[in-house]
Amino acid sequence: YRIALRAERSSILLYEAMLDSTMDSGLKRILKRIIREEKSHLTTIVYLRANPDGLFAIERFACMC
């Protein structure tokens, strides 16, 4: 989980930096959508980490994470 959390946070930071550095409105919309998706991944990982039911992880990701 720690690796996945770090990866998602790093992705969010990368896309936010890209968002700040572009003036293109189309690209900004795409980056905002990607950031929302990455944040939802982060929420899912946090939920899975907090969920004591290991079967949920198997059903959700086809592995015991």
For each residue, the residues with C-beta under 8 A, 3 or more apart:
1: 4 5 45 48 49 65
2: 5 6
3: 6 7
4: 1 7 8 45 65
5: 1 2 8 9 42 45 46 49
6: 2 3 9 10
7: 3 4 10 11
8: 4 5 11 12 38 41 42 45
9: 5 6 12 13 42
10: 6 7 13 14
11: 7 8 14 15 38
12: 8 9 15 16 35 38 39 42
13: 9 10 16 17
14: 10 11 17 18
15: 11 12 18 19 31 34 35 38
16: 12 13 19 20 35
17: 13 14 20 21
18: 14 15 21 22 31
19: 15 16 22 28 31 32 35
20: 16 17
21: 17 18
22: 18 19 27 28 31
23:
24: 27 28
25: 28 29
26: 29 30
27: 22 24 30 31
28: 19 22 24 25 31 32
29: 25 26 32 33
30: 26 27 33 34
31: 15 18 19 22 27 28 34 35
32: 19 28 29 35 36
33: 29 30 36 37
34: 15 30 31 37 38
35: 12 15 16 19 31 32 38 39
36: 32 33 39 40
37: 33 34 40 41
38: 8 11 12 15 34 35 41 42
39: 12 35 36 42 43
40: 36 37 43 44
41: 8 37 38 44 45
42: 5 8 9 12 38 39 45 46
43: 39 40 46 47
44: 40 41 47 48 60
45: 1 4 5 8 41 42 48 49
46: 5 42 43 49 50
47: 43 44 50 51
48: 1 44 45 51 56 57 60 61 65
49: 1 5 45 46
50: 46 47
51: 47 48 56 57
52:
53: 56 57
54: 57 58 64
55: 58 59
56: 48 51 53 59 60
57: 48 51 53 54 60 61 63 64 65
58: 54 55 61 62 63 64
59: 55 56 62
60: 44 48 56 57
61: 48 57 58 65
62: 58 59
63: 57 58
64: 54 57 58
65: 1 4 48 57 61
